[in-house]
């Protein structure tokens, strides 16, 4: 398979991952505001299923990203990629927190307000913008 095909698959996987990163925290907002037991149970199912989709998107995004680096190791000399990889690490940490919150809601142990989740929901947008600009503009700074 060509490098370009791997890159296209990487972008498709990233879109899947970000769909979960954007929508799951929005479900947390609704869940934190909710007082109805039946609605809460429905939200738990939605959160669990969306989290699985998010996990699959994350796995393939990372696996395909590693594949791109293996196919073009010279890219590791470029500073923009190091910054992008750092931001991806932040995304993985954010993803882990999402999974923690899914579990807390599932066990009815959430203590955070809908306002917290509204703010929490903004972080992946900032990271996405930074990652896309880095990947597209490829700052001319390089290492070595």
C-alpha positions as CSV (number, residue, x, y, z in Angstrom):
1,X,0.0,0.0,0.0
2,X,1.3,3.5,-0.8
3,X,2.3,6.1,1.8
4,X,-0.5,8.3,0.6
5,X,-3.1,5.5,1.2
6,X,-1.8,5.0,4.7
7,X,-2.1,8.8,5.3
8,X,-5.7,8.7,4.0
9,X,-6.6,5.9,6.4
10,X,-4.8,7.8,9.2
11,X,-7.0,10.8,8.6
12,X,-10.2,8.7,8.4
13,X,-9.3,7.0,11.7
14,X,-8.5,10.4,13.3
15,X,-12.0,11.7,12.2
16,X,-13.6,8.7,13.9
17,X,-11.5,9.3,17.1
18,X,-12.4,13.0,17.2
19,X,-16.1,12.3,16.6
20,X,-16.0,10.4,20.0
21,X,-13.7,13.1,21.6
22,X,-16.2,15.8,20.6
23,X,-19.5,14.1,21.3
24,X,-18.8,11.9,24.4
25,X,-18.1,15.0,26.7
26,X,-21.3,16.5,25.3
27,X,-23.1,13.4,26.6
28,X,-21.4,14.0,29.9
29,X,-23.0,17.5,30.0
30,X,-26.4,16.1,29.4
31,X,-25.8,13.3,31.9
32,X,-24.6,15.7,34.6
33,X,-27.7,17.8,34.2
34,X,-30.1,14.8,34.1
35,X,-32.3,13.8,37.1
36,X,-34.4,11.1,35.4
37,X,-33.3,7.4,36.0
38,X,-34.5,6.2,32.6
39,X,-32.7,8.9,30.8
40,X,-29.6,8.2,32.8
41,X,-29.7,4.6,31.8
42,X,-30.0,5.5,28.1
43,X,-27.1,8.0,28.4
44,X,-25.0,5.2,30.0
45,X,-25.6,3.0,27.0
46,X,-24.8,5.8,24.5
47,X,-21.6,6.7,26.4
48,X,-20.4,3.1,26.5
49,X,-21.0,2.6,22.8
50,X,-19.5,5.9,21.8
51,X,-16.4,5.2,24.0
52,X,-15.9,1.9,22.1
53,X,-16.0,3.7,18.8
54,X,-13.6,6.3,20.2
55,X,-11.2,3.5,21.3
56,X,-11.2,2.0,17.8
57,X,-10.6,5.4,16.2
58,X,-7.7,6.1,18.6
59,X,-6.1,2.7,18.1
60,X,-6.1,3.0,14.3
61,X,-5.1,6.6,14.3
62,X,-2.0,5.8,16.4
63,X,-1.2,2.5,14.6
64,X,-1.4,4.2,11.2
65,X,0.6,7.2,12.5
66,X,3.3,4.8,13.6
67,X,3.1,3.1,10.2
68,X,3.6,6.5,8.5
69,X,6.7,7.1,10.6
70,X,8.1,3.6,9.8
71,X,7.5,4.1,6.1
72,X,9.2,7.6,6.2
73,X,11.7,7.7,9.2
74,X,13.2,10.9,8.0
75,X,10.0,12.7,9.2
76,X,11.3,12.2,12.8
77,X,13.9,14.9,12.1
78,X,11.2,17.5,11.7
79,X,10.3,19.6,14.8
80,X,6.6,19.9,13.8
81,X,6.2,16.2,14.1
82,X,7.6,16.2,17.7
83,X,5.2,18.9,18.7
84,X,2.3,17.0,17.0
85,X,3.3,13.8,18.8
86,X,3.3,15.7,22.2
87,X,-0.2,17.0,21.4
88,X,-1.3,13.5,20.5
89,X,0.0,12.4,24.0
90,X,-2.3,15.1,25.5
91,X,-5.2,13.6,23.4
92,X,-4.5,10.2,24.7
93,X,-4.5,11.5,28.3
94,X,-7.8,13.3,27.5
95,X,-9.1,10.0,26.1
96,X,-8.2,8.2,29.3
97,X,-10.1,10.8,31.3
98,X,-13.1,10.3,29.1
99,X,-13.0,6.6,29.8
100,X,-12.7,7.3,33.6
101,X,-15.8,9.6,33.4
102,X,-17.8,6.9,31.4
103,X,-17.1,4.5,34.3
104,X,-18.0,7.1,36.9
105,X,-21.3,7.8,35.2
106,X,-22.0,4.0,34.7
107,X,-21.5,3.5,38.5
108,X,-23.5,6.6,39.4
109,X,-20.3,8.2,41.0
110,X,-20.1,11.4,39.0
111,X,-19.4,14.4,41.2
112,X,-18.7,17.0,38.5
113,X,-21.2,19.6,37.2
114,X,-22.4,20.1,33.7
115,X,-20.3,23.3,33.7
116,X,-17.2,21.3,34.2
117,X,-18.0,19.1,31.3
118,X,-18.8,22.1,29.1
119,X,-15.3,23.4,29.7
120,X,-13.8,19.9,29.4
121,X,-15.5,19.5,26.0
122,X,-13.5,22.4,24.6
123,X,-10.0,20.9,24.9
124,X,-10.1,18.5,21.9
125,X,-11.1,21.4,19.7
126,X,-8.0,23.3,20.6
127,X,-5.8,20.2,20.2
128,X,-7.3,19.4,16.8
129,X,-6.7,22.9,15.4
130,X,-3.1,22.8,16.6
131,X,-2.5,19.3,15.2
132,X,-4.0,20.1,11.8
133,X,-2.1,23.3,11.4
134,X,1.2,21.5,12.4
135,X,0.5,18.7,9.9
136,X,-0.5,20.9,7.1
137,X,1.9,23.8,7.4
138,X,4.9,21.6,8.5
139,X,6.9,24.3,10.2
140,X,10.4,24.5,8.5
141,X,12.3,23.9,11.7
142,X,14.1,20.6,11.9
143,X,16.4,18.7,14.3
144,X,19.9,17.8,13.0
